[in-house]
């Protein structure tokens, strides 16, 4: 029997407040791994998190304080002016 298993296997928090998430997708046949692939994404301070895994949401709520979000938005504004 084939089975598809998706698991968040890595969550890293950068000094900037960005959260790097890696999801492993495994294809199993009778419990034996046939293949594995990865999908990665980054959550920036202030990004919408309601569609994220509960563990990722909990980390984002703890890390993305008002101070971190404001600092990130300020950096984005400065970068726009520099262009």
C-alpha positions as CSV (number, residue, x, y, z in Angstrom):
1,X,0.0,0.0,0.0
2,X,1.4,3.4,-1.0
3,X,1.3,6.2,1.6
4,X,2.3,9.9,1.3
5,X,3.6,11.5,4.5
6,X,4.3,15.2,4.9
7,X,6.2,16.3,7.9
8,X,7.7,19.7,9.0
9,X,11.2,18.4,9.8
10,X,13.2,21.7,10.3
11,X,12.3,25.1,11.6
12,X,15.1,27.7,11.9
13,X,14.8,31.3,13.3
14,X,17.2,33.9,11.9
15,X,18.4,36.9,13.8
16,X,16.3,39.1,11.5
17,X,13.1,37.3,12.7
18,X,12.7,35.3,9.5
19,X,11.6,31.7,10.0
20,X,12.9,29.1,7.6
21,X,10.6,26.0,7.4
22,X,11.4,22.7,5.7
23,X,8.8,20.1,4.9
24,X,9.8,16.5,4.0
25,X,7.4,14.6,1.8
26,X,8.0,10.8,1.9
27,X,6.4,8.2,-0.3
28,X,6.2,4.9,1.5
29,X,5.2,1.4,0.3
30,X,4.3,-1.0,3.1
31,X,6.3,1.1,5.6
32,X,9.4,1.3,3.4
33,X,10.6,4.7,2.1
34,X,10.5,4.8,-1.7
35,X,11.3,8.5,-2.1
36,X,11.8,11.7,-0.2
37,X,11.6,15.3,-1.4
38,X,11.8,18.7,0.4
39,X,9.9,21.9,0.2
40,X,11.3,25.0,1.9
41,X,9.8,28.5,2.5
42,X,10.5,31.5,4.6
43,X,8.1,33.5,6.8
44,X,8.9,37.1,7.2
45,X,8.0,39.2,10.3
46,X,4.4,40.3,9.9
47,X,3.4,37.6,7.4
48,X,0.1,35.9,7.7
49,X,0.6,32.6,9.5
50,X,-2.9,31.0,9.9
51,X,-2.3,28.5,7.2
52,X,1.0,27.3,8.8
53,X,1.5,24.2,10.9
54,X,0.7,24.7,14.6
55,X,4.4,24.5,15.6
56,X,5.3,27.1,13.1
57,X,2.5,29.4,14.2
58,X,3.6,29.1,17.9
59,X,7.1,30.0,17.0
60,X,6.0,32.9,14.8
61,X,3.8,34.3,17.6
62,X,6.7,34.1,20.0
63,X,9.3,35.6,17.6
64,X,7.3,38.2,15.7
65,X,6.8,40.7,18.4
66,X,5.6,44.2,17.5
67,X,9.2,45.4,17.8
68,X,10.6,42.8,15.4
69,X,7.8,43.4,12.9
70,X,8.2,47.2,13.1
71,X,12.0,46.9,12.6
72,X,11.5,44.7,9.6
73,X,9.0,47.0,8.0
74,X,11.3,50.0,8.6
75,X,14.1,48.1,6.8
76,X,11.8,47.4,3.8
77,X,10.9,51.1,3.6
78,X,14.6,52.1,3.7
79,X,15.4,49.5,1.0
80,X,12.6,50.9,-1.2
81,X,14.0,54.5,-0.8
82,X,17.5,53.2,-1.7
83,X,16.2,51.8,-5.1
